[in-house]
Amino acid sequence: MPAPHDVVIVGGGNAGISLAGRLRRIGCRDVVVIAPDEDHRYRPLLNFVAGGQASLATLSRPMRAVIPDGCTWIPQRAVAVDTDTREVELETGERVGYVDLVLAPGLEPDLEATPGLAEAMALGWSTTSYLTSSAEAAWDAIRETRHGRVVFTIPPEPAPAGGTALKPLFLACDHWRAHGVLGDIDVHLVTPFASVLDLPFVDRRLEPHLERFDVTVHHRATVEALDPHARSVTLRTEDGQHVLEDVERAFVVPHWRAPGWVAPLAGDGTGGLIDVDPATLAHRSAPGVWSLGDVAALQTRPSGGALRRQVDVLADNIRRSRTGESLKTYDGYTIIPIAVDRRRLLLAEFDRTGTPRPTVRRVDLTVPRRSLWAFDRYLEPVVYYRALLKGRV
Ligand SMILES: Cc1cc2nc3c(=O)[nH]c(=O)nc-3n(C[C@H](O)[C@H](O)[C@H](O)COP(=O)(O)OP(=O)(O)OC[C@H]3O[C@@H](n4cnc5c(N)ncnc54)[C@H](O)[C@@H]3O)c2cc1C
């Protein structure tokens, strides 16, 4: 039986790669990353692809190029964890032993949760920025739409940065305005929240822009079903069902769920997410198991921006757990960047209680600005690949 690896990370997304980079920087010599994909994607750009402001080609890098120097890459899929023997089982049946294990496989889209969605997507009537396979088609649909009713959605939690689903809505509305057809398009937004995002400090910034584009907002609502043949979208609201008829285009974000194989590590009431202490990121019952990113039950809204803090806390906590020092804590800091038109964007930064947690004191980043749009669209992807994934920030 080979010796266990010092730290094994499952998942080569934002969380897994950034953590691997940070662990190497703080001197961890034996870091293994289990990641089946050939390419790594910077997913925040998907919303700009759907909004016609980026191409798919700009998102991806070969996985080999982002695995931090000195880490071992196992290009396979994990299928189970044996917490008694401290091993991860791979799809080939091989087992990888660990001293500490970090689970970061993210969330997966749950198309079956919305009857009719898979067929609607196959027919091209429904598209979404949230799937790489659909983001370009979403922009084609926006460009082709000149009149009629369109429906956009914010997905229910858990979802990867669900609030950023507002980006394609505002980019589309501004595109239609610039082309003189907005007045012929009846735009609907379906949100699971009582207000736009249930974040008063940012809702008050968003509402005037929704009014500017004459968007009808369906609060506390989710999409229950789609019928691409009848061109209808059925909403589940507080009052029951509400059917939107004659829908020209449905920009519906699928529901998201944790991968099934992590279920033994999920707890009661976590909705399938991995049952970690949201402050320390340590698993509540399995020693040596940690989790971060979208799949972890951190009681905050998942985002890539949240990972900067999580990576810092988790890398340090693995070290501290070995020296017996008290563990660092994560306050649930997260971020939602939202473009309000084709040249301005705002940043909502807050903790798990919804309290604003601005990283910049002098400038109010919840005020939409051109500089923030340029930062989010052009600078952030560079920072991501050059610094964040290398564990530098
Ligand atoms: C359309 C969209 C727009 C977004 N916009 C923003 C934004 O503007 N700002 C922001 O901060 N965040 C944004 N996010 C959220 C951000 O992308 C996620 O929060 C972040 O990617 C989460 O990282 P993760 O590593 O936890 O999960 P992921 O990025 O999903 O990575 C998980 C990785 O694990 C791999 N994996 C899955 N199962 C296994 C397995 N069994 N074995 C091994 N590997 C496995 C997956 O293939 C994947 O590579 C957006 C997300 C989307 C989808």
Ligand as a Chemical Component Dictionary entry (heavy atoms), coordinates in Angstrom:
data_LIG
# 
_chem_comp.id                   LIG 
_chem_comp.type                 NON-POLYMER 
_chem_comp.pdbx_formal_charge   0 
_chem_comp.three_letter_code    LIG 
# 
loop_
_chem_comp_atom.comp_id 
_chem_comp_atom.atom_id 
_chem_comp_atom.alt_atom_id 
_chem_comp_atom.type_symbol 
_chem_comp_atom.charge 
_chem_comp_atom.model_Cartn_x 
_chem_comp_atom.model_Cartn_y 
_chem_comp_atom.model_Cartn_z 
_chem_comp_atom.pdbx_ordinal 
LIG C1  C1  C 0 -22.423 31.644 -15.567 1  
LIG C2  C2  C 0 -21.626 31.847 -14.297 2  
LIG C3  C3  C 0 -21.220 33.121 -13.976 3  
LIG C4  C4  C 0 -20.503 33.350 -12.804 4  
LIG N1  N1  N 0 -20.093 34.621 -12.528 5  
LIG C5  C5  C 0 -19.369 34.846 -11.436 6  
LIG C6  C6  C 0 -18.869 36.149 -11.170 7  
LIG O1  O1  O 0 -19.079 37.081 -11.935 8  
LIG N2  N2  N 0 -18.144 36.350 -10.029 9  
LIG C7  C7  C 0 -17.883 35.322 -9.165  10 
LIG O2  O2  O 0 -17.217 35.549 -8.159  11 
LIG N3  N3  N 0 -18.335 34.078 -9.395  12 
LIG C8  C8  C 0 -19.047 33.809 -10.514 13 
LIG N4  N4  N 0 -19.481 32.538 -10.782 14 
LIG C9  C9  C 0 -19.305 31.502 -9.780  15 
LIG C10 C10 C 0 -17.965 30.819 -9.855  16 
LIG O3  O3  O 0 -17.659 30.429 -11.164 17 
LIG C11 C11 C 0 -18.033 29.606 -8.933  18 
LIG O4  O4  O 0 -18.408 30.049 -7.642  19 
LIG C12 C12 C 0 -16.706 28.924 -8.841  20 
LIG O5  O5  O 0 -16.351 28.431 -10.119 21 
LIG C13 C13 C 0 -16.787 27.771 -7.861  22 
LIG O6  O6  O 0 -15.600 27.046 -7.901  23 
LIG P1  P1  P 0 -15.581 25.514 -7.490  24 
LIG O7  O7  O 0 -14.166 25.090 -7.710  25 
LIG O8  O8  O 0 -16.198 25.342 -6.159  26 
LIG O9  O9  O 0 -16.529 24.769 -8.507  27 
LIG P2  P2  P 0 -16.332 24.580 -10.073 28 
LIG O10 O10 O 0 -15.778 25.810 -10.684 29 
LIG O11 O11 O 0 -17.640 24.062 -10.549 30 
LIG O12 O12 O 0 -15.229 23.458 -10.202 31 
LIG C14 C14 C 0 -15.434 22.147 -9.793  32 
LIG C15 C15 C 0 -14.513 21.245 -10.568 33 
LIG O13 O13 O 0 -14.572 19.928 -10.023 34 
LIG C16 C16 C 0 -14.664 19.015 -11.069 35 
LIG N5  N5  N 0 -15.325 17.795 -10.614 36 
LIG C17 C17 C 0 -16.656 17.563 -10.524 37 
LIG N6  N6  N 0 -16.873 16.321 -10.094 38 
LIG C18 C18 C 0 -15.666 15.759 -9.910  39 
LIG C19 C19 C 0 -15.252 14.473 -9.502  40 
LIG N7  N7  N 0 -16.132 13.514 -9.217  41 
LIG N8  N8  N 0 -13.914 14.204 -9.423  42 
LIG C20 C20 C 0 -13.010 15.175 -9.716  43 
LIG N9  N9  N 0 -13.361 16.404 -10.143 44 
LIG C21 C21 C 0 -14.678 16.691 -10.229 45 
LIG C22 C22 C 0 -15.484 19.737 -12.134 46 
LIG O14 O14 O 0 -15.264 19.154 -13.396 47 
LIG C23 C23 C 0 -14.906 21.142 -12.027 48 
LIG O15 O15 O 0 -13.758 21.308 -12.829 49 
LIG C24 C24 C 0 -20.194 32.277 -11.946 50 
LIG C25 C25 C 0 -20.597 30.978 -12.282 51 
LIG C26 C26 C 0 -21.306 30.755 -13.454 52 
LIG C27 C27 C 0 -21.739 29.348 -13.812 53 
# 
loop_
_chem_comp_bond.comp_id 
_chem_comp_bond.atom_id_1 
_chem_comp_bond.atom_id_2 
_chem_comp_bond.value_order 
_chem_comp_bond.pdbx_ordinal 
LIG C1  C2  SING 1  
LIG C2  C3  SING 2  
LIG C2  C26 DOUB 3  
LIG C3  C4  DOUB 4  
LIG C4  N1  SING 5  
LIG C4  C24 SING 6  
LIG N1  C5  DOUB 7  
LIG C5  C6  SING 8  
LIG C5  C8  SING 9  
LIG C6  O1  DOUB 10 
LIG C6  N2  SING 11 
LIG N2  C7  SING 12 
LIG C7  O2  DOUB 13 
LIG C7  N3  SING 14 
LIG N3  C8  DOUB 15 
LIG C8  N4  SING 16 
LIG N4  C9  SING 17 
LIG N4  C24 SING 18 
LIG C9  C10 SING 19 
LIG C10 O3  SING 20 
LIG C10 C11 SING 21 
LIG C11 O4  SING 22 
LIG C11 C12 SING 23 
LIG C12 O5  SING 24 
LIG C12 C13 SING 25 
LIG C13 O6  SING 26 
LIG O6  P1  SING 27 
LIG P1  O7  DOUB 28 
LIG P1  O8  SING 29 
LIG P1  O9  SING 30 
LIG O9  P2  SING 31 
LIG P2  O10 DOUB 32 
LIG P2  O11 SING 33 
LIG P2  O12 SING 34 
LIG O12 C14 SING 35 
LIG C14 C15 SING 36 
LIG C15 O13 SING 37 
LIG C15 C23 SING 38 
LIG O13 C16 SING 39 
LIG C16 N5  SING 40 
LIG C16 C22 SING 41 
LIG N5  C17 SING 42 
LIG N5  C21 SING 43 
LIG C17 N6  DOUB 44 
LIG N6  C18 SING 45 
LIG C18 C19 SING 46 
LIG C18 C21 DOUB 47 
LIG C19 N7  SING 48 
LIG C19 N8  DOUB 49 
LIG N8  C20 SING 50 
LIG C20 N9  DOUB 51 
LIG N9  C21 SING 52 
LIG C22 O14 SING 53 
LIG C22 C23 SING 54 
LIG C23 O15 SING 55 
LIG C24 C25 DOUB 56 
LIG C25 C26 SING 57 
LIG C26 C27 SING 58 
# 
